[in-house]
Amino acid sequence: MSQTIGYLGLGANLGDPLKNLREGIRRLGSHPEIEILKQSSFYKTAPWGKKDQPPFVNLCLKIATDLGPEELLGVTQGIEKAMGRIKKEQWGPRPIDIDILLYGDLELLTENLKIPHPHMTQRAFVLVPLREIEPELKIQGEAIAGYLETIGEEGIEKIQ
């Protein structure tokens, strides 16, 4: 099976978000069928969807993988669970969240997995770090800059 290029979005706002994200990256990178090609900076971001919670830290990864999309989802959800994520409420606080944003050119809609990620083009906390690592990337035919012109970049702060 040939490798597929994919993009992951990671976020955290419980415990020590930076430490949690670094551990999530370490676990992804140590998987024998996942190679991390690029990593964005860390960004402090305002919560999205559910506002009454601590700010998040977010980043994006470009990966190459031999895993199929459902297998990759199994790995990401396994890491989330192992790191203490319990899904109680949509968009609620979490020690780590790992979303599959894009998986090659695949468009997929199943009960468990939607690719491209259905909300990514409405979320500056995804698009800003994604633009950092892949400025020419197009999502469903449109450049990241076009989406950001529409939604703005307010509340996104690069962590030095």
C-alpha positions, 0 to 999 in steps of 0.5 A, a space after each residue: 500500500 502506498 503512503 497517503 499524505 494527511 493533515 491532523 489538527 490537535 488541540 488541548 485545554 485541560 491539564 498542561 495543554 502544551 505537555 499533552 500536545 507534545 505527548 500526543 505528537 510523540 505517540 503519533 510519531 512513534 507509531 510504525 505506520 505514521 511519519 510526521 513530515 511537518 509540525 506547525 507552531 503552537 497557538 493559543 486560541 479562544 474556545 469554539 462552539 462552547 465558550 465557557 471553558 479555558 482557552 485551547 492550545 492548537 497545532 497542525 501536523 502533516 503526516 504520511 501514513 500507510 494506515 487507511 482512514 478508519 485505521 488512522 481514526 482508531 489510532 488517534 482515538 486510542 491516543 486520546 483515550 489513553 491520555 484521559 479523554 472522555 467524550 462528555 459534551 460536544 466541543 467541551 474541554 479535553 486533555 487532547 483532541 486529534 482530528 483527521 482534517 484531510 486524508 489525501 484527496 479522499 472525501 469520506 462520509 461515514 457515521 464515524 468519520 467525515 473527511 475533509 473535517 466538516 468544520 475545518 473551514 470555519 475554524 481559524 484555530 485549524 486554518 492558521 496553523 495549517 497555512 503555516 505548514 502548507 501555505 498553498 494547500 487548497 481545501 475543496 478547491 479553495 485556498 486557506 487564505 480565502 477561508 480566513 478572509 471570510 472568518 478572520 483570525 481573531 483570538 489566534 495567538 502564536 506561542 513563542 
